[in-house]
Amino acid sequence: MRSQRQYSRRGYAPLTVSCVLSCSTPLSPMTQLFRDGEYEPDRTLTPCGLRPEVSSSASDGSWANKDTRALIAQMKWFVDGTDITTLAAWNGHYEIVQTGTDKGTLLIKRNFPDGERHAFYFSCVLPDTRTGQNIAMRSDDAVLVTQSVAGDTWVLESGVGSILPYDITKDLLYLYDYLHSHGIDTQLTPTTAKDGNEYLRTVPIVIRKGKDTVTKDVTVRLYRTDLATRKELTVGEDELVALSPTALTIDLRTVPQGATYYAEVTEGDRTVARKTLFSVSRRVQAVTAQPTNGGDLLEGQTERWDKAVVRLRDKNLDSPELYLNMKWYADTAFETEHFLGMGSRVDYSLDDLVIGTSPSDAWAELYIDYDYKQPHSQLTDADGNVLTGADGNELIFN
């Protein structure tokens, strides 16, 4: 005898994608100088390259070792919000690399008048060859500018646009840390979790004096600023992990929304350059949460549990307690907003609820109040010193 057929289709974890811009031409950075009637560098001879750093991964390992750059399609570059191919002023002054390791890179072959600046961003689609879907990708903005300078003028710039985006739900390193610390099996590793969305973000720095790039004999100080205050950051104490004349690394888990970073360069006891480098944009996606234990209350039952299913776009959000504050409440015919607990799962006793025995009042309704958690805070002692674990890493909580 042959049984009935059961159709099964393999499912895949959704792709996590990232697209950020970097300058791929150290000899032609995003800031161009204008000195004594000449451009340095002359972009008509030494183009400035804006390279989209694209990455993708899937938490179930089904997208391992994919060359994301080779797969991207429908590549477009925008200048000040307009498709560059539609702008007559840019005809013949740019090139978009179509193949190879620099695929997608925009080569800018145009000199700007003194003080002129333009914002660029990149968009494309990534075909998900597992599902046949196209995943839309868009970079942050990168701003190119020309400055008029003298021969000994100092220039400071960062290797990212004016906005550094961070979406904690795309941070696989953050998820890996949580799963690993709780002994939960995962196919993620510290290496595969670093796809450009991780909380440890390194930003290149370029310091130039005239035509020369400076990498030593200077001191860089980094400040976090807002409308009222400016705080100098200390490596190993604040969100600043590392700082040198060529790069900085910050921990985005503790950075508040809109935090702006400002740098100063000193040579000896003289400040030679100052610049606002970037602001952090903490981006969060809309989510929905609902209880899953929809079964009836049973006669004699005293203990009960419920678990939240949290949807992010078209998928379930793994380990939602990592990202959301979730408070559980119950209403009955005799009481409202009875607090049950916190987290993605709640265990509670029915004896704690006032539930009737007649058909009209023998019920309980559960619901969740939820919202994204605030940025993490560092653990400090009574004197304000940041506490660390046995491995030397800072202790933080949320």
TAMO-V495162 format. One record per residue. RES is the residue in one letter. SS is DSSP state (helix for helix, strand for strand, loop for the rest). OMEGA is omega in whole degrees, -180 to 180 (999 if undefined). BURIAL is + if it has 16 or more other ideal C-beta (glycine too) atoms within 10 Angstrom, else -. Layout:
RES_SS_OMEGA_BURIAL + RES_SS_OMEGA_BURIAL
This chain:
M_loop_-180_- + R_loop_-179_- + S_loop_171_- + Q_loop_179_- + R_loop_174_- + Q_loop_-177_- + Y_loop_177_- + S_loop_179_- + R_loop_-179_- + R_loop_177_- + G_loop_-180_- + Y_loop_173_- + A_loop_180_+ + P_loop_178_+ + L_strand_168_+ + T_strand_-174_+ + V_strand_179_+ + S_strand_176_+ + C_strand_177_+ + V_strand_-177_+ + L_strand_173_+ + S_strand_176_+ + C_strand_-175_+ + S_loop_-176_+ + T_loop_-179_+ + P_loop_-180_- + L_loop_177_- + S_loop_-175_+ + P_loop_-176_+ + M_loop_175_+ + T_strand_180_+ + Q_strand_-180_+ + L_strand_175_+ + F_strand_-175_+ + R_strand_176_- + D_loop_176_- + G_loop_-179_- + E_strand_177_- + Y_strand_178_+ + E_strand_-8_+ + P_loop_174_+ + D_loop_-174_- + R_loop_175_+ + T_loop_178_- + L_loop_180_- + T_loop_-176_- + P_loop_173_+ + C_strand_-178_+ + G_strand_172_+ + L_strand_-172_+ + R_strand_174_+ + P_strand_177_+ + E_strand_-175_+ + V_strand_179_+ + S_strand_180_+ + S_strand_179_+ + S_strand_175_+ + A_strand_-173_+ + S_loop_-180_+ + D_loop_178_- + G_loop_-176_- + S_loop_-179_+ + W_loop_-175_+ + A_loop_173_- + N_loop_176_- + K_loop_176_+ + D_loop_-175_- + T_helix_-177_+ + R_helix_-179_+ + A_helix_-174_- + L_helix_-173_+ + I_strand_-178_+ + A_strand_180_- + Q_strand_-177_- + M_strand_177_+ + K_strand_174_- + W_strand_-178_+ + F_strand_176_+ + V_strand_-179_+ + D_loop_175_- + G_loop_-178_- + T_strand_178_- + D_strand_-174_- + I_helix_-178_+ + T_helix_-179_- + T_helix_-175_- + L_loop_-178_- + A_helix_-177_- + A_helix_-178_- + W_helix_179_+ + N_loop_178_- + G_loop_-176_- + H_loop_178_+ + Y_strand_175_+ + E_strand_176_- + I_strand_-179_- + V_loop_-172_+ + Q_loop_-175_- + T_loop_172_- + G_loop_-176_- + T_loop_177_- + D_loop_-180_- + K_loop_-179_+ + G_loop_-178_+ + T_loop_175_+ + L_strand_176_+ + L_strand_-176_+ + I_strand_-175_+ + K_loop_-176_+ + R_loop_174_+ + N_loop_179_+ + F_loop_171_+ + P_loop_-180_- + D_loop_178_- + G_loop_-180_- + E_loop_180_- + R_strand_179_- + H_strand_178_+ + A_strand_-178_+ + F_strand_167_+ + Y_strand_-173_+ + F_strand_174_+ + S_strand_179_+ + C_strand_170_+ + V_strand_176_+ + L_strand_177_+ + P_strand_174_- + D_strand_-174_+ + T_loop_178_- + R_loop_-172_- + T_loop_-177_- + G_loop_179_- + Q_strand_174_- + N_strand_-180_- + I_strand_180_+ + A_strand_179_- + M_strand_177_+ + R_strand_-179_- + S_loop_166_+ + D_loop_180_+ + D_loop_171_+ + A_strand_-176_+ + V_strand_174_- + L_strand_-175_+ + V_strand_174_- + T_strand_180_+ + Q_strand_175_+ + S_strand_-174_- + V_loop_171_+ + A_loop_-174_- + G_loop_-179_- + D_loop_-179_- + T_loop_176_- + W_strand_178_+ + V_strand_178_+ + L_strand_176_+ + E_strand_178_+ + S_strand_-178_+ + G_loop_176_+ + V_loop_176_+ + G_loop_-178_+ + S_loop_179_+ + I_strand_174_+ + L_strand_-175_+ + P_strand_175_+ + Y_strand_177_+ + D_loop_-173_- + I_helix_-180_+ + T_helix_176_+ + K_helix_-174_+ + D_loop_-179_+ + L_helix_177_+ + L_helix_176_+ + Y_helix_178_+ + L_helix_179_+ + Y_helix_-180_+ + D_helix_-178_+ + Y_helix_-179_+ + L_helix_-178_+ + H_helix_-178_- + S_helix_180_- + H_loop_178_- + G_loop_-180_- + I_loop_-179_- + D_loop_178_- + T_loop_176_+ + Q_loop_176_- + L_loop_172_+ + T_loop_177_- + P_loop_-180_- + T_loop_-178_- + T_loop_179_+ + A_loop_-180_+ + K_loop_-176_+ + D_loop_-179_+ + G_loop_178_+ + N_loop_-172_+ + E_loop_-176_+ + Y_loop_175_+ + L_strand_-173_- + R_strand_178_+ + T_strand_-178_- + V_strand_178_+ + P_strand_176_- + I_strand_175_+ + V_strand_176_+ + I_strand_180_+ + R_strand_171_+ + K_strand_-172_+ + G_loop_180_- + K_loop_-171_- + D_strand_173_- + T_strand_-176_- + V_loop_-180_+ + T_loop_-180_- + K_loop_179_- + D_loop_173_- + V_loop_177_+ + T_strand_178_- + V_strand_175_+ + R_strand_-179_- + L_strand_-179_+ + Y_strand_168_+ + R_strand_-173_+ + T_strand_166_- + D_loop_-175_- + L_loop_-172_- + A_loop_-172_- + T_loop_172_- + R_strand_-177_- + K_strand_174_- + E_strand_-177_- + L_loop_-179_+ + T_loop_179_- + V_loop_177_- + G_loop_180_- + E_loop_179_- + D_loop_178_+ + E_loop_-179_+ + L_strand_-178_+ + V_strand_-179_+ + A_strand_-180_- + L_strand_178_+ + S_loop_177_- + P_loop_-179_+ + T_loop_-177_- + A_strand_171_- + L_strand_176_+ + T_strand_178_- + I_strand_177_+ + D_strand_-173_+ + L_helix_-179_+ + R_helix_-174_+ + T_helix_-174_+ + V_loop_178_+ + P_loop_179_- + Q_loop_175_- + G_loop_179_- + A_loop_-178_+ + T_strand_-176_+ + Y_strand_-173_+ + Y_strand_-177_+ + A_strand_173_+ + E_strand_177_+ + V_strand_177_+ + T_strand_173_- + E_strand_-172_- + G_loop_177_- + D_loop_-177_- + R_strand_175_- + T_strand_-174_- + V_strand_-180_+ + A_strand_176_+ + R_strand_177_- + K_strand_167_+ + T_strand_-174_- + L_strand_-177_+ + F_strand_171_+ + S_strand_-180_+ + V_strand_176_+ + S_strand_177_- + R_strand_-176_+ + R_loop_179_- + V_loop_-179_+ + Q_loop_177_- + A_loop_178_- + V_strand_172_+ + T_strand_180_- + A_strand_177_+ + Q_strand_175_- + P_strand_-177_- + T_loop_-177_- + N_loop_-176_- + G_loop_-177_- + G_loop_179_- + D_loop_173_- + L_loop_-176_- + L_loop_178_- + E_loop_179_- + G_loop_180_- + Q_loop_179_- + T_loop_-179_- + E_strand_-177_- + R_strand_177_+ + W_strand_176_- + D_strand_-178_+ + K_strand_-179_- + A_strand_167_+ + V_strand_-178_- + V_strand_-179_+ + R_strand_175_- + L_strand_-173_+ + R_loop_-175_- + D_loop_-179_- + K_strand_172_- + N_strand_178_- + L_loop_179_+ + D_loop_177_+ + S_loop_-175_+ + P_helix_178_+ + E_helix_178_+ + L_helix_-173_+ + Y_loop_-170_+ + L_strand_163_+ + N_strand_-178_- + M_strand_180_+ + K_strand_-177_+ + W_strand_179_+ + Y_strand_176_+ + A_strand_170_+ + D_strand_171_- + T_strand_179_+ + A_loop_-174_- + F_loop_-179_- + E_loop_178_- + T_loop_177_- + E_loop_174_- + H_strand_-176_+ + F_strand_-177_- + L_strand_-177_+ + G_strand_-177_- + M_strand_176_- + G_loop_-179_- + S_loop_177_+ + R_strand_178_- + V_strand_173_+ + D_strand_-176_- + Y_strand_180_+ + S_strand_177_- + L_helix_179_- + D_helix_179_- + D_helix_-180_- + L_loop_177_+ + V_loop_-176_- + I_loop_-178_+ + G_loop_-179_- + T_loop_179_- + S_loop_-179_- + P_loop_-176_- + S_loop_-176_- + D_loop_180_- + A_loop_-178_- + W_loop_174_- + A_strand_-180_+ + E_strand_-180_- + L_strand_176_+ + Y_strand_-174_- + I_strand_165_+ + D_strand_-175_- + Y_strand_176_+ + D_strand_178_- + Y_strand_176_- + K_loop_176_- + Q_loop_176_- + P_loop_-180_+ + H_loop_174_+ + S_strand_178_- + Q_strand_175_+ + L_loop_-179_- + T_strand_174_- + D_loop_-176_- + A_loop_-179_- + D_loop_179_- + G_loop_179_- + N_loop_-179_- + V_strand_-179_- + L_loop_179_- + T_strand_176_- + G_loop_-179_- + A_loop_-180_- + D_loop_179_- + G_loop_180_- + N_loop_179_- + E_strand_176_+ + L_loop_179_- + I_strand_179_+ + F_strand_175_- + N_loop_999_-
